[in-house]
């Protein structure tokens, strides 16, 4: 059993347990349930923003502890002040050290789109995402059958949540594109081996329909790479470990985004 299979098996058990503890009728009483969602896609396309989805992640199966004692309040506010377009909050506890309360905290202190980053397998998790203040969810093609993914995408849209469809190859892209999906993320990290290759984003860019918003995920540590990805048609960049490996992730993000803007200005001047 590879790590992805292990996570999925654990997630099914976790969801069953949470259903028993927090039934849907309880989730629907959340103050966030009737609050309109902010559009992740719209924020990624805003010219005054960087296109970066800045992530809060305490640990990972491949790296172990990254920043286990991070302050969600300070980091999330700092990310947005630095010019990030949106936040990504890991809510998986067992493998990534996150929790739903992290997203609730980020929602409390920030007016921006928030992506709930988790392994969504069940409609219950989508209702839960809405109840904790998320604006978008991640659906991973490698973790779901195509028909099931499309069902979950449509269900999410019925609650006003946007869907970031994560793919790792052309077959996944072809099999899972659906009218409920407007944002496609190419994960440069293989979820079975956890090796990263940014070349995958460049390879798949040509196959993503032009009307969709393109996001490159994982392994993004160089500003120049983002410039090249923008030229290849990408609008968004999900960055976690590059920032979280610093003791003050928000400062690392600020320095990164400042350099990105300088390079963009230089490119415009020389064009």
N, C-alpha and C positions, 0 to 999 in steps of 0.2 A: 504494500500500500504506500503510494507516494504521499507527500505532505498535503496536497490539495484534497485527495480522497479522505485523508484523516480529518482535515478541517471540516469537510462537508458532513461526514458521519457524526462528528461531534456537534455540528450546528443543528442537525435534525433533532438530536436529543435535547439540546439547549432550548430550542424553540418550543418543544413539547412541554418542558418544565416551565417556561415563561408563560405559556398559555394558561397553565393551571394557576399560576400565581397572580397574573395580571390579565384577566379576560378582556376581550375586545370592548365590551360595554364600559369597562373602567377606563381604558385608553381613550375612548371617545369623549370622556369628560374633561380631557386636558384643555387648558386655555388656548393651546396652539392649534387645536383641531379645526377651529373655524377661521383661523388666520390665513389669509391668502399667501401662497408661496411666492418667493422672489425667483426670478428667472435666472438660472445659472447660465444659460446660453446667452441671454442679453448682456449679462455682466462680462462674459468672456469676450464679447464683441465690442465692448465700450472702448473707444480710443484713449480715454483718460486713465485706463487701467492697464496692468501689465500682461493680462492673460494667464497669470499664475494662480493655480489653485493650491494654496499653501496648506500643508497637512500637519496635523498633530498626531504623532505615533510614538508610543512609549517603547515598544519593542517589536521584533519580528522573528519569525521562525528561522530566518537565515542569519540574522545579525545578533540575536539575543537582545539584551537590554541596550537601548539607544539613548533614551532620556527618560528614565522611569519616574522622575519626580518633577516633571515639567509642570509649570503653572499654566493651566488652560486659559484662565482669565488674562494674564499678562501676555502670553504668547499670541492668543487669537486677536487681541486688540492691537498688539504690535505688528502682526502680519498685515492687518487692514490699513494701519497707518503707513506701513511701508509701501503700499500700493498694490497689494494682492487683489485679484478679482473676486476671489471666493475662498472659502475654507473647506477643508476636507477633514472630517473627524472620524478616527477609527473608533468603533464601538465594540469590536470583538475583544473580549476579556482574556480568554484562555491563550490565544496565540499572539495577540498584539497589545495586550495590557490596557485596552481602552474600556469604556463603559458608557452607557447611555447618558449618565450625568455629565460627562465631558461635553456632549453636544448641547445639553440643556444650558450648561454654563456659557458656552460659546454663543448660543442664541441670545442669552440674557444681555450680553455686553456688546453685541455686534449687529448692525443692520446691513446684512449682506447675504448672498446665497450660501447655504451650508449643505455640503454633500455628506450624507451618511455613508461612510465607507465600512462595508461589512459584507458578509457572504449571504446574500438574500436568497432564500430558498422557498419561502412561504408567504402567502398574502398577509399573514399576521405581522411579519416584520415590516411590511409596508405601512400598515395601520400604525404600528409602533413608531416608525420613522416620522410619520405625520404628527404623532402625539408628543414627540420630544422636540419638535421645532425644525426638522429637516426640510429643505426645499427640493432636494434631489436625492436619488438613490443610485447605487451602483448595481448593475446586473452583469454578471461575469459569464460569458459564453462558454468558457471551459468548464463551468460548474453546473450548467443547466442544459437540458434538452432544448432544441430550438423552439418547439411548440410551447414548452413550459415557460421559456423566457418571454415569448411573445404575450402569453397570458398575463404574466407578472407585469410586463411593461404597460399593457393596457389598463390593468388594475391600478397601477401607480398613477397613471395619467388621470384616472377617474377621481383621484384625490387632489389633483393639481400639482403633483410631484413630477419633476422632470426626471428623465432616465439617462444616465451615462452608461452606454453599452460598451463593455470592455471586451476587446478581441485580441487574439494573438496570431491569427493567420487569416488568409483569404477565405478559407472554407468556413470558418466561424462567422466572418463578416457576411458572406453570401447567404448563410443559413439563418441568420438571426436579425437581419435588418427588417424593420417593421415600422408602420406609420406612427407608432407611439414613440419612436426613437428619433431624436433630432441631434443628439450629441454622441459621437463615436470616439471612444478612447482606445488607443493602441498601447497595450502594456508591453513595454520592452523587457519586462521580467517574465521568464518562463515560470509559471506557478508550480510546475512539477520538479524543476531542478533549481529554481531561484537564480539562475544565471541571467544577466542583463545584456542586451544588445540594442543600442539606440538605432542601429541600422534597420531594425524591423519597422520603425515608424516611417522611415524614408521609403522602404520597400512597399508598404501598404498604402501610402498616401494616394497613389494613383487609382486605387480601387474604391476609395470611399467617395460616394456620390457628392458632387460639388455643392449641393444644397444643404449638406449637413455640416455641423460644427465639429472640427477635428481637434482631438486632445491627445497629446503624447504623454505617457505616464512612465515613471520609474527610470532611474539611471541618469537623470538630468543634473549634471554638476557643473557644466561649463556654459557661460553666457553665450558664447559663440555658437554653441549647438542650438540654442533657442532661435537665434537669428536665422540659421540655416533651415530649421524646421518651419519657421514662419514663411520663408521663401518657398518651402515645399507645400504650403497651404494650411499649416496648423494654426489654430486660433488660441488654443489653451495648452497649459503645461502643468501637470500635477507633480509637485515636488514635495517630498517628505524628508528622507534621510539627509539630503544635502543641508537642510536647515536644522533638522532635529539633532544631528550629530554635534552641533554647537551647544555650549552650555546656555546660551541665550539665542534660541532659534529666531526670534524676531529681529535681532540685530544682524544675524547672518542673512535673513531675507531682505532686510533694508539695503545692505551692501550689494547683494546680488541684483536687486531690482534697479538700484542706482546705476550699476555698471551696464545693465541691459538697456536702460534708457539712453545712456551716453553712446553706446554702440549704435542704437537705432537712429539717434540724431546724426551721428557721423555718417551712417549709411545714406540718410536722406540728403545730407549736404553734398556727398560725392556722387549721388545718382544723376 
